C-alpha cells in the first residue's frame, strides 16, 4: 500500500471517529489518490489537486469547488505529517454562495458575552439577553425556537423545556440542568416584577414587555458582541445561530474525552437538536482544534491498547 493510501485510511478513520460518514468524500479521495499514483506522484501538489478538482469537463463551478474542498481537507492532514504535501489555497475555484464557517464559542467567550449583556442599560433588556445567550449555549436550540418559547413550555418543577411544533412540525422535550432552571426562574421573576400583567404568553420578552422579535434580538446581540470584544473575531462576526454549532461540537468533545461510543450517541444528539436524521446533525459538526485533538488522543489510546 502506498504512503498516500495509508494517509487516506488514517484520515478517514480520524474524521469518522468525529461522527462524519464521508461516503462521498471517500469515493472522491480514492479517485484523487488513484490519479496521483497514475502520474507517479507521491505527494499532493496544488497543481495536481486543481487539475483533478476541475474534472469532469463541463461540471458546475460549485461541484468543482466541492471537489477542491475535499482535496484541501485531506491535503491539510497530509501536510501535518509531511510538509512536502502542498495545501491548495482557498478560492482557487469560485463556488458562489456556500456555507459560512460557524464561529465556535468557548466557555470563556460565552461567559464574557453573558457578562457583557448584564452591562446593557435597561435592566429587563439586559436580563433577557443574558438569559437568551445562556439558554442557546446550553440547549443548542434554534434561535426561532427560543424566541417562540411560551411560559407553559418551561417547567421549573420537572426541570424541562418543551419545544413545540418546530421544524417539520415536530415537538420535543429537553431536560435542563438545575443551574439552568435556576437561571430561567430568576429571569422569569424579574420579568414578572416588571410586567405583572403580561402583554404576551412568550417566555422571553422585549424591554417593553412584548413578544421578543428575532430582528430586535440580533440588534441587541450585536451590541453585546462589541461590549465583549467579539465584534469581529478572526474576520468573522459571531452569530446567535453559532451557539447551536458550538453546542453540537462541545457534546462530541465531551464524549470523546469521557471515552464514550460517539457513533452510538449521535442519535441522541440528533434527537436533542430536533433533527429527523443524523444527516442534518453532521451539518453542525465542525472540526474544531479541540475536537480533532480529543479524537486523535482517542485513536492513539486505541492503537496503544492493540499493541
TASULGI-V211186 format. One record per pair of residues at least 12 apart in sequence whose ideal C-beta (glycine too) atoms are under 6 Angstrom apart, sorted by sequence separation. I is the first residue (numbers start at 0). GAP is how many residues later the second one is. D is the distance in whole Angstrom. If there is no record, write none. Layout:
BEGIN
i={I,I}
gap={GAP,GAP}
d={D,D}
END
This chain:
BEGIN
i={74,116,117,265,268,116,159,160,11,52,131,190,194,52,159,160,71,113,159,34,158,52,144,250,113,220,31,112,113,7,144,48,158,7,67,155,109,4,64,3,63,155,64,153,43,60,61,43,61,138,247,247,248,252,256,252,255,31,48,244,248,251,255,45,42,43,44,252,27,42,45,49,137,248,255,24,28,133,153,150,149,150,148,130,126,10,126,146,10,146,123,6,131,127,124,123,121,128,128,142,142,171,139,136,116,135,139,115,118,165,112,115,115,112,111,102,139,102,102,101,104,103,101,103,101,103,18,18,18,17,17,16}
gap={12,12,12,12,12,13,13,13,14,14,14,14,14,15,15,15,16,16,16,17,17,18,18,18,19,19,20,20,20,21,21,22,22,25,25,25,27,28,28,29,29,29,30,30,31,33,33,34,34,35,36,37,37,37,37,38,38,39,39,39,39,39,39,40,41,41,41,41,42,42,42,42,42,42,42,45,45,49,49,50,51,52,54,56,60,63,63,65,66,67,70,71,72,76,82,83,85,91,95,97,98,102,104,106,107,107,107,108,108,108,111,111,112,115,116,133,133,135,139,140,141,142,143,145,184,184,243,247,266,273,277,278}
d={5,4,6,5,6,4,5,5,6,4,6,6,4,4,6,6,5,5,6,5,5,6,5,5,5,6,5,5,6,6,6,4,5,6,5,6,5,6,4,5,5,5,3,6,5,6,5,6,6,6,4,6,6,5,5,5,4,6,5,5,5,6,6,5,5,5,5,5,5,5,5,6,5,6,5,5,5,6,6,6,5,5,4,4,6,6,5,5,5,6,5,5,6,6,4,5,5,5,6,5,6,5,5,5,5,4,3,5,6,5,6,4,4,5,5,5,5,4,4,5,4,5,4,6,6,5,6,5,5,6,5,5}
END
